[in-house]
Amino acid sequence: MSATNEINKANAQHSTGPKSEAGKQRSALNALRHGLTSQIVVMPSEDLEAYQLHVANFHKEHRPKGALESNLVQTIADINWRQHRVAAMETNLFTLASQGRTPASADTPPEIQDALAQATAVEKYHRAISNLSLHSARLARQLVLTIKQLRELQQARLAEEAAELTDLARIIEMHESEGQSFDPTSLGFVFTEPEIKAHLQSRTRDRLAREAFHYLGAAA
């Protein structure tokens, strides 16, 4: 199985589409017809490496943790990929109309020729352009909703992590004051060493800043 097929198969597992065989067949035909609501994320004519880089950039930007956040970021990347496809299809329609129009006279300004080509495209491909507009609007709504879900999920997770790191820091400081070592995993903490170190350094900076403020206030 090719890498493209593997990616498409993995994405299809998240689908809640038709369950009957007849429904699946109709859905597959529709998918091949316009490639916008398809379970096939990467169409045969598209660049797999470009898609993989596209997805990687979204994961790099949103830095998801856990399966649910990762799935939401994947969905956001796929929606955006389909939005680019809609734009490309629209451009192709106008290009087709432009190539098929009656040649303008030599003295017709280029901007007038372009305007005529666009008018021809709207007239000739009215239904296709309308369908693209509907798909574009649907994708935009889905994108906004998915981003909202991701942000809410990440905000809740970050708040929970901050509270847990504060508790962990207090435990570590208590053990250090008694000259004892402490293994965070013994109490179920799952933070990495750099995360713990960064939080402890932040607490130290805050404490020193408070002490300096009180000292300067007392001296004044």
Backbone as JSON, one array per atom type, in Angstrom:
{
  "sequence": "MSATNEINKANAQHSTGPKSEAGKQRSALNALRHGLTSQIVVMPSEDLEAYQLHVANFHKEHRPKGALESNLVQTIADINWRQHRVAAMETNLFTLASQGRTPASADTPPEIQDALAQATAVEKYHRAISNLSLHSARLARQLVLTIKQLRELQQARLAEEAAELTDLARIIEMHESEGQSFDPTSLGFVFTEPEIKAHLQSRTRDRLAREAFHYLGAAA",
  "N": [[0.84, -1.19, 0.0], [0.54, 2.23, -0.86], [2.06, 5.28, 0.46], [0.29, 7.42, 0.26], [-2.22, 6.14, 0.12], [-2.25, 4.97, 2.65], [-2.38, 7.2, 4.34], [-4.86, 8.29, 3.56], [-6.53, 6.18, 4.28], [-6.2, 6.16, 7.07], [-7.31, 8.66, 7.76], [-9.9, 8.24, 6.93], [-10.93, 6.61, 8.88], [-11.85, 8.25, 10.84], [-14.22, 9.16, 9.93], [-17.75, 9.82, 9.78], [-19.52, 8.92, 7.92], [-21.71, 7.47, 5.35], [-23.21, 4.3, 6.19], [-24.3, 2.04, 4.92], [-23.67, -0.2, 2.15], [-24.53, 0.67, -0.36], [-24.82, 3.37, 0.13], [-22.2, 4.04, 0.69], [-21.02, 3.59, -1.77], [-22.25, 5.55, -3.37], [-21.3, 7.8, -2.05], [-18.57, 7.54, -2.53], [-18.47, 7.89, -5.3], [-19.35, 10.54, -5.51], [-17.24, 11.73, -4.16], [-15.07, 11.31, -5.88], [-15.98, 12.85, -7.92], [-15.9, 15.59, -7.2], [-14.0, 15.92, -5.17], [-13.99, 17.32, -2.74], [-15.58, 16.93, -0.41], [-14.69, 14.48, 0.1], [-13.53, 11.33, 1.47], [-11.06, 10.84, 0.68], [-8.22, 12.35, 1.25], [-5.8, 13.23, 0.07], [-5.69, 13.77, -3.21], [-5.19, 11.86, -6.27], [-3.9, 13.5, -8.14], [-2.51, 15.3, -6.64], [0.24, 16.57, -4.63], [1.91, 14.47, -2.56], [4.08, 14.84, -0.79], [3.99, 17.58, -0.41], [1.56, 17.77, 0.92], [2.16, 16.35, 3.3], [4.13, 18.03, 4.4], [2.58, 20.27, 4.76], [0.74, 19.38, 6.74], [2.58, 18.83, 8.8], [3.49, 21.41, 9.39], [1.23, 22.55, 10.55], [1.0, 21.01, 12.87], [3.36, 21.75, 14.1], [2.87, 24.43, 14.6], [0.57, 24.42, 16.3], [1.19, 22.61, 18.29], [0.09, 20.08, 19.51], [-1.06, 17.97, 22.21], [-1.53, 14.66, 23.11], [-4.04, 12.31, 21.87], [-6.58, 13.39, 21.14], [-6.2, 16.2, 20.77], [-4.29, 16.06, 18.74], [-5.79, 14.86, 16.7], [-7.65, 16.89, 16.2], [-5.98, 18.92, 15.24], [-5.05, 17.66, 12.95], [-7.46, 17.53, 11.55], [-7.94, 20.27, 11.15], [-5.78, 20.91, 9.49], [-6.42, 19.32, 7.25], [-8.87, 20.41, 6.45], [-8.03, 22.96, 5.69], [-6.36, 22.25, 3.59], [-8.25, 21.29, 1.77], [-9.6, 23.67, 1.34], [-7.71, 25.1, -0.14], [-7.82, 23.52, -2.38], [-10.39, 24.05, -3.33], [-10.06, 26.74, -4.09], [-8.18, 26.38, -6.12], [-9.67, 24.88, -7.97], [-11.62, 26.74, -8.67], [-10.04, 28.68, -9.9], [-9.19, 27.15, -12.06], [-11.59, 26.84, -13.48], [-12.1, 29.46, -14.34], [-9.88, 29.76, -15.93], [-10.33, 27.87, -17.94], [-12.57, 29.01, -19.15], [-11.44, 31.33, -20.06], [-9.63, 30.42, -21.97], [-11.35, 29.41, -23.83], [-12.85, 31.47, -24.88], [-14.12, 33.84, -27.33], [-11.68, 35.3, -29.38], [-10.46, 38.51, -28.53], [-10.4, 41.8, -30.0], [-7.39, 43.29, -31.29], [-6.91, 45.74, -30.14], [-8.19, 45.71, -27.72], [-8.07, 46.37, -24.3], [-6.0, 44.63, -21.87], [-7.14, 44.35, -19.27], [-9.84, 44.52, -19.78], [-10.22, 42.26, -21.34], [-9.71, 40.3, -19.41], [-11.84, 40.77, -17.68], [-14.0, 40.12, -19.33], [-13.47, 37.41, -19.68], [-13.89, 36.43, -17.08], [-16.6, 37.01, -16.78], [-17.61, 35.32, -18.72], [-16.91, 32.86, -17.62], [-18.49, 32.81, -15.29], [-21.02, 32.73, -16.44], [-20.94, 30.4, -18.05], [-20.09, 28.35, -16.33], [-21.8, 28.4, -14.16], [-23.25, 26.73, -12.34], [-21.25, 24.99, -11.36], [-19.5, 26.84, -10.16], [-21.2, 27.85, -8.19], [-21.52, 25.55, -6.62], [-18.89, 25.26, -5.71], [-18.71, 27.55, -4.14], [-20.54, 26.94, -2.13], [-19.3, 24.71, -0.96], [-16.98, 25.96, -0.09], [-17.94, 27.74, 1.86], [-19.0, 25.92, 3.67], [-16.68, 24.54, 4.47], [-15.29, 26.65, 5.64], [-16.9, 27.23, 7.9], [-16.68, 24.8, 9.25], [-13.95, 24.83, 9.78], [-13.64, 27.04, 11.52], [-15.14, 26.13, 13.72], [-13.7, 23.82, 14.47], [-11.18, 24.87, 15.14], [-11.97, 26.4, 17.34], [-12.77, 24.36, 19.1], [-10.29, 23.1, 19.49], [-8.77, 25.17, 20.71], [-10.21, 25.6, 23.1], [-9.91, 23.12, 24.3], [-7.1, 22.99, 24.61], [-6.64, 25.22, 26.24], [-7.93, 24.42, 28.6], [-6.37, 22.19, 29.19], [-3.81, 23.36, 29.57], [-4.3, 24.98, 31.8], [-4.83, 23.05, 33.72], [-2.38, 21.71, 33.71], [-0.71, 23.75, 34.66], [-1.62, 24.06, 37.27], [-0.99, 21.53, 38.29], [1.79, 21.54, 37.99], [2.47, 23.54, 39.78], [1.76, 22.35, 42.21], [3.55, 20.19, 42.12], [6.01, 21.53, 42.15], [6.04, 22.63, 44.72], [6.16, 20.3, 46.25], [8.65, 19.3, 45.45], [10.36, 21.37, 46.32], [9.93, 21.21, 49.05], [11.03, 18.68, 49.62], [13.67, 19.19, 48.85], [14.42, 21.1, 50.72], [14.7, 19.54, 52.9], [16.81, 18.07, 52.22], [16.37, 15.87, 50.62], [15.82, 13.68, 47.81], [13.46, 13.54, 45.08], [11.17, 11.71, 43.17], [9.16, 12.56, 40.61], [7.44, 10.84, 39.2], [6.65, 8.99, 41.02], [4.39, 9.88, 42.25], [2.66, 9.98, 40.2], [3.03, 12.1, 38.43], [3.62, 13.35, 35.15], [5.29, 15.04, 33.79], [7.95, 16.31, 31.73], [11.52, 16.47, 32.28], [12.7, 18.97, 31.37], [10.36, 20.59, 31.39], [9.67, 20.64, 34.11], [11.97, 21.8, 35.19], [11.94, 24.33, 33.95], [9.62, 25.41, 35.07], [10.3, 25.5, 37.8], [12.42, 27.32, 37.71], [11.02, 29.59, 36.89], [9.4, 30.01, 39.13], [11.37, 30.61, 40.99], [12.4, 33.0, 39.94], [10.13, 34.63, 40.19], [9.85, 34.66, 42.98], [12.26, 35.91, 43.79], [11.87, 38.38, 42.6], [9.68, 39.35, 44.04], [10.79, 39.49, 46.59], [12.79, 41.42, 46.16], [11.2, 43.62, 45.55], [9.82, 44.04, 47.98], [12.01, 44.6, 49.59], [13.05, 46.96, 48.5], [10.87, 48.59, 48.98], [10.77, 48.64, 51.74], [13.22, 49.87, 52.27], [12.8, 52.39, 51.27]],
  "CA": [[0.0, 0.0, 0.0], [1.35, 3.44, -0.95], [1.94, 6.21, 1.59], [-0.94, 8.2, 0.06], [-3.35, 5.3, 0.51], [-2.22, 4.78, 4.09], [-2.88, 8.43, 4.95], [-6.28, 8.38, 3.3], [-7.21, 5.16, 5.07], [-6.2, 6.61, 8.46], [-8.28, 9.74, 7.88], [-11.24, 7.7, 6.72], [-11.39, 5.97, 10.11], [-12.5, 9.26, 11.67], [-15.41, 9.61, 9.24], [-19.06, 9.35, 10.25], [-20.28, 8.93, 6.67], [-22.72, 6.42, 5.13], [-22.89, 2.98, 6.72], [-24.69, 0.99, 3.98], [-22.78, -0.34, 1.0], [-25.02, 1.54, -1.42], [-24.49, 4.75, 0.51], [-20.75, 4.21, 0.55], [-20.7, 3.67, -3.19], [-22.66, 6.88, -3.83], [-20.37, 8.77, -1.47], [-17.28, 7.43, -3.22], [-18.62, 8.5, -6.62], [-19.37, 11.98, -5.3], [-15.91, 12.15, -3.78], [-14.24, 11.37, -7.08], [-16.5, 13.87, -8.82], [-15.45, 16.94, -6.87], [-12.82, 15.88, -4.32], [-14.03, 18.32, -1.68], [-16.08, 16.29, 0.81], [-14.24, 13.11, -0.01], [-12.66, 10.74, 2.47], [-9.72, 10.84, 0.08], [-7.66, 13.67, 1.57], [-4.82, 13.57, -0.97], [-6.15, 13.27, -4.5], [-4.08, 11.31, -7.08], [-3.19, 14.54, -8.87], [-1.89, 16.22, -5.69], [1.6, 16.26, -4.19], [1.88, 13.88, -1.23], [5.09, 15.47, 0.05], [3.48, 18.91, -0.06], [0.54, 17.55, 1.94], [2.82, 15.97, 4.55], [4.75, 19.24, 4.94], [1.44, 21.1, 5.16], [0.27, 18.86, 8.03], [3.65, 19.01, 9.79], [3.52, 22.82, 9.78], [0.12, 22.79, 11.47], [1.35, 20.4, 14.16], [4.42, 22.57, 14.68], [2.28, 25.68, 15.08], [-0.4, 24.24, 17.38], [1.83, 21.78, 19.32], [-0.93, 19.31, 20.23], [-0.69, 16.91, 23.14], [-2.57, 13.65, 23.21], [-4.7, 11.89, 20.64], [-7.69, 14.26, 20.76], [-5.65, 17.43, 20.2], [-3.64, 15.73, 17.47], [-6.84, 14.64, 15.71], [-8.22, 18.18, 15.85], [-5.0, 19.61, 14.39], [-5.1, 16.96, 11.66], [-8.69, 17.97, 10.88], [-7.72, 21.65, 10.72], [-4.88, 20.87, 8.33], [-7.13, 18.74, 6.11], [-9.85, 21.4, 5.98], [-7.29, 24.01, 4.99], [-5.91, 21.64, 2.33], [-9.4, 21.27, 0.88], [-9.88, 25.05, 0.95], [-6.81, 25.41, -1.25], [-8.31, 22.79, -3.55], [-11.53, 24.82, -3.84], [-9.53, 27.9, -4.78], [-7.55, 25.92, -7.36], [-10.73, 24.51, -8.9], [-12.23, 27.98, -9.16], [-9.08, 29.24, -10.86], [-9.21, 26.32, -13.27], [-12.8, 27.15, -14.23], [-11.91, 30.74, -15.04], [-8.87, 29.55, -16.96], [-10.99, 27.19, -19.05], [-13.41, 29.98, -19.85], [-10.55, 32.29, -20.73], [-9.05, 29.78, -23.15], [-12.38, 29.07, -24.81], [-13.63, 32.63, -25.31], [-13.84, 34.39, -28.65], [-10.54, 36.21, -29.28], [-10.8, 39.93, -28.57], [-9.65, 42.56, -30.99], [-6.02, 43.6, -30.87], [-6.86, 46.97, -29.35], [-8.91, 45.55, -26.45], [-7.14, 46.39, -23.16], [-5.92, 43.35, -21.15], [-8.05, 44.27, -18.14], [-11.17, 44.26, -20.34], [-10.22, 40.86, -21.73], [-9.84, 39.5, -18.19], [-13.21, 40.93, -17.18], [-14.86, 39.33, -20.21], [-13.23, 35.99, -19.38], [-14.56, 36.12, -15.82], [-18.03, 37.0, -17.04], [-17.88, 34.09, -19.47], [-16.81, 31.74, -16.69], [-19.68, 32.82, -14.43], [-22.18, 32.33, -17.26], [-20.82, 29.04, -18.56], [-19.89, 27.39, -15.24], [-22.55, 28.95, -13.03], [-23.57, 25.69, -11.34], [-20.0, 24.53, -10.74], [-19.01, 27.91, -9.28], [-22.1, 27.88, -7.04], [-21.17, 24.41, -5.77], [-17.63, 25.58, -5.05], [-18.99, 28.54, -3.1], [-21.19, 26.23, -1.02], [-18.28, 23.91, -0.29], [-16.07, 26.88, 0.57], [-18.61, 28.23, 3.06], [-19.08, 24.8, 4.63], [-15.34, 24.3, 5.0], [-14.95, 27.77, 6.53], [-17.61, 27.02, 9.16], [-16.07, 23.65, 9.92], [-12.62, 25.23, 10.25], [-13.83, 27.89, 12.7], [-15.61, 25.28, 14.82], [-12.62, 22.92, 14.89], [-10.18, 25.7, 15.83], [-12.56, 26.74, 18.64], [-12.68, 23.16, 19.94], [-8.89, 22.89, 19.84], [-8.36, 26.19, 21.66], [-10.85, 25.33, 24.39], [-9.28, 21.92, 24.86], [-5.74, 23.31, 25.0], [-6.7, 26.12, 27.38], [-8.25, 23.61, 29.78], [-5.21, 21.37, 29.5], [-2.74, 24.21, 30.09], [-4.66, 25.39, 33.15], [-4.65, 21.87, 34.57], [-0.94, 21.47, 33.83], [-0.14, 24.79, 35.51], [-1.96, 23.73, 38.66], [-0.22, 20.34, 38.69], [3.2, 21.93, 38.11], [2.6, 24.29, 41.03], [1.77, 21.35, 43.3], [4.79, 19.43, 42.03], [7.11, 22.39, 42.58], [5.99, 22.71, 46.19], [6.64, 19.02, 46.8], [10.1, 19.23, 45.2], [11.01, 22.34, 47.2], [9.85, 20.67, 50.41], [12.03, 17.61, 49.73], [15.01, 19.78, 48.77], [14.71, 21.78, 51.98], [15.06, 18.48, 53.86], [17.96, 17.34, 51.69], [15.92, 14.61, 50.05], [15.47, 13.67, 46.4], [12.06, 13.19, 44.86], [10.85, 11.25, 41.82], [7.78, 12.98, 40.32], [6.61, 9.75, 38.71], [6.17, 8.2, 42.15], [3.05, 10.36, 42.57], [1.87, 10.01, 38.99], [3.3, 13.25, 37.55], [4.14, 12.89, 33.86], [5.99, 16.13, 33.12], [9.33, 16.06, 31.36], [12.5, 17.19, 33.11], [12.77, 20.39, 30.98], [9.16, 21.29, 31.83], [9.78, 20.85, 35.55], [13.07, 22.75, 35.41], [11.49, 25.66, 33.53], [8.65, 25.91, 36.04], [11.03, 25.82, 39.02], [13.15, 28.56, 37.45], [10.03, 30.66, 36.88], [9.02, 30.26, 40.52], [12.51, 31.26, 41.64], [12.43, 34.39, 39.47], [9.02, 35.35, 40.81], [10.15, 34.85, 44.4], [13.31, 36.93, 43.91], [11.29, 39.67, 42.25], [8.86, 39.79, 45.17], [11.69, 39.86, 47.69], [13.43, 42.69, 45.81], [10.18, 44.66, 45.66], [9.6, 44.32, 49.4], [13.23, 45.19, 50.14], [13.1, 48.35, 48.06], [9.8, 49.32, 49.65], [11.18, 48.86, 53.14], [14.34, 50.82, 52.29], [12.29, 53.72, 51.0]],
  "C": [[0.88, 1.24, 0.0], [1.13, 4.32, 0.27], [0.66, 7.03, 1.48], [-2.16, 7.42, 0.51], [-3.42, 5.1, 2.01], [-2.77, 6.01, 4.81], [-4.38, 8.55, 4.77], [-7.08, 7.38, 4.11], [-7.29, 5.58, 6.52], [-7.21, 7.72, 8.68], [-9.71, 9.23, 7.74], [-11.8, 7.07, 7.98], [-12.09, 6.95, 11.03], [-13.83, 9.69, 11.09], [-16.66, 9.05, 9.88], [-20.01, 9.32, 9.06], [-21.25, 7.77, 6.58], [-22.26, 5.07, 5.66], [-23.24, 1.87, 5.74], [-23.74, 0.96, 2.79], [-23.21, 0.58, -0.14], [-24.67, 2.99, -1.14], [-23.03, 5.03, 0.35], [-20.36, 4.35, -0.91], [-21.06, 5.05, -3.76], [-21.7, 7.95, -3.32], [-19.03, 8.75, -2.19], [-17.34, 8.08, -4.59], [-18.63, 10.02, -6.51], [-17.98, 12.5, -4.96], [-15.0, 12.29, -4.99], [-14.69, 12.47, -8.02], [-15.95, 15.24, -8.48], [-14.29, 16.99, -5.89], [-12.82, 16.84, -3.16], [-14.52, 17.73, -0.36], [-15.65, 14.84, 0.88], [-13.49, 12.64, 1.22], [-11.22, 10.68, 1.96], [-9.12, 12.22, 0.28], [-6.7, 14.12, 0.48], [-5.27, 12.93, -2.27], [-4.96, 12.78, -5.32], [-3.26, 12.37, -7.79], [-2.42, 15.49, -7.96], [-0.55, 15.68, -5.18], [1.57, 15.74, -2.75], [2.88, 14.55, -0.29], [4.65, 16.86, 0.49], [2.42, 18.79, 1.03], [1.17, 17.22, 3.29], [3.49, 17.17, 5.21], [3.68, 20.19, 5.47], [0.94, 20.67, 6.55], [1.31, 19.09, 9.13], [3.71, 20.45, 10.28], [2.4, 23.15, 10.76], [0.4, 22.19, 12.84], [2.44, 21.21, 14.87], [3.85, 23.85, 15.27], [1.41, 25.48, 16.3], [0.12, 23.36, 18.52], [0.81, 20.99, 20.15], [-0.3, 18.3, 21.18], [-1.84, 15.93, 23.22], [-3.29, 13.41, 21.9], [-5.78, 12.87, 20.19], [-7.19, 15.56, 20.14], [-5.0, 17.17, 18.85], [-4.67, 15.51, 16.36], [-7.46, 15.96, 15.25], [-7.28, 18.97, 14.94], [-4.97, 18.97, 13.0], [-6.32, 17.41, 10.86], [-8.54, 19.38, 10.35], [-6.85, 21.69, 9.47], [-5.6, 20.35, 7.09], [-8.18, 19.7, 5.56], [-9.15, 22.48, 5.16], [-6.78, 23.51, 3.64], [-7.05, 21.64, 1.31], [-9.79, 22.69, 0.44], [-8.98, 25.49, -0.2], [-7.28, 24.72, -2.53], [-9.49, 23.52, -4.19], [-11.04, 26.01, -4.65], [-8.9, 27.52, -6.12], [-8.59, 25.55, -8.4], [-11.39, 25.74, -9.51], [-11.33, 28.64, -10.21], [-9.09, 28.47, -12.17], [-10.44, 26.61, -14.13], [-12.65, 28.45, -15.01], [-10.87, 30.61, -16.16], [-9.47, 28.87, -18.18], [-11.83, 28.16, -19.87], [-12.56, 30.96, -20.64], [-9.99, 31.7, -22.01], [-10.08, 29.54, -24.24], [-13.15, 30.26, -25.33], [-13.24, 33.06, -26.73], [-12.71, 35.4, -28.57], [-10.99, 37.66, -29.41], [-9.96, 40.61, -29.63], [-8.31, 42.98, -30.42], [-5.96, 44.83, -29.97], [-7.66, 46.9, -28.06], [-7.93, 45.49, -25.3], [-7.15, 45.05, -22.42], [-6.91, 43.25, -20.01], [-9.49, 44.02, -18.6], [-11.28, 42.8, -20.76], [-10.4, 39.96, -20.5], [-11.26, 39.57, -17.64], [-14.19, 40.12, -18.01], [-14.71, 37.84, -19.93], [-13.93, 35.58, -18.1], [-16.07, 36.07, -16.0], [-18.44, 35.73, -17.78], [-17.87, 32.88, -18.55], [-18.04, 31.66, -15.81], [-20.91, 32.33, -15.19], [-22.11, 30.85, -17.63], [-20.76, 28.0, -17.44], [-20.63, 27.83, -13.98], [-22.78, 27.9, -11.94], [-22.32, 25.22, -10.62], [-19.46, 25.58, -9.76], [-19.88, 28.01, -8.03], [-21.79, 26.75, -6.07], [-19.86, 24.67, -5.01], [-17.85, 26.58, -3.92], [-19.63, 27.89, -1.88], [-20.17, 25.41, -0.23], [-17.32, 24.81, 0.49], [-16.66, 27.39, 1.87], [-18.69, 27.13, 4.13], [-17.73, 24.53, 5.28], [-14.94, 25.41, 5.97], [-15.64, 27.62, 7.88], [-17.0, 25.87, 9.95], [-14.71, 24.01, 10.5], [-12.74, 26.07, 11.52], [-14.22, 27.05, 13.92], [-14.48, 24.4, 15.36], [-11.52, 23.69, 15.63], [-10.68, 26.07, 17.22], [-12.45, 25.55, 19.6], [-11.24, 22.94, 20.41], [-8.44, 23.9, 20.89], [-8.94, 25.96, 23.04], [-10.19, 24.14, 25.07], [-7.87, 22.23, 25.38], [-5.72, 24.26, 26.19], [-6.99, 25.36, 28.67], [-7.05, 22.76, 30.19], [-4.07, 22.17, 30.11], [-3.03, 24.67, 31.51], [-4.46, 24.25, 34.14], [-3.16, 21.58, 34.78], [-0.28, 22.49, 34.75], [-0.4, 24.5, 36.98], [-1.14, 22.53, 39.15], [1.26, 20.68, 38.86], [3.44, 22.72, 39.39], [2.64, 23.34, 42.22], [3.08, 20.58, 43.31], [5.97, 20.26, 42.52], [7.16, 22.51, 44.09], [6.52, 21.44, 46.82], [8.15, 18.92, 46.64], [10.84, 20.16, 46.14], [11.01, 21.85, 48.64], [10.9, 19.58, 50.61], [13.45, 18.18, 49.7], [15.39, 20.48, 50.06], [15.12, 20.8, 53.07], [16.22, 17.63, 53.36], [17.6, 16.01, 51.07], [15.65, 14.78, 48.55], [14.03, 13.22, 46.24], [11.86, 12.82, 43.4], [9.4, 11.6, 41.52], [6.88, 11.84, 39.87], [6.04, 8.9, 39.84], [4.77, 8.63, 42.58], [2.19, 10.55, 41.32], [2.07, 11.23, 38.1], [3.99, 12.77, 36.28], [4.88, 14.0, 33.1], [7.43, 15.74, 32.8], [10.26, 16.87, 32.26], [12.64, 18.66, 32.68], [11.55, 21.2, 31.43], [9.23, 21.6, 33.32], [10.84, 21.9, 35.86], [12.64, 24.17, 35.07], [10.52, 26.25, 34.54], [9.34, 26.3, 37.35], [11.81, 27.13, 38.85], [12.21, 29.76, 37.44], [9.6, 31.02, 38.29], [10.14, 31.0, 41.26], [12.6, 32.73, 41.24], [11.32, 35.21, 40.1], [9.3, 35.64, 42.28], [11.2, 35.94, 44.6], [12.77, 38.31, 43.58], [10.44, 40.21, 43.38], [9.74, 40.24, 46.34], [12.37, 41.2, 47.4], [12.45, 43.84, 45.95], [9.95, 45.05, 47.11], [10.82, 45.0, 50.03], [13.31, 46.66, 49.76], [12.02, 49.18, 48.74], [10.14, 49.62, 51.08], [12.29, 49.89, 53.24], [13.87, 52.23, 52.05], [11.59, 54.27, 52.23]]
}
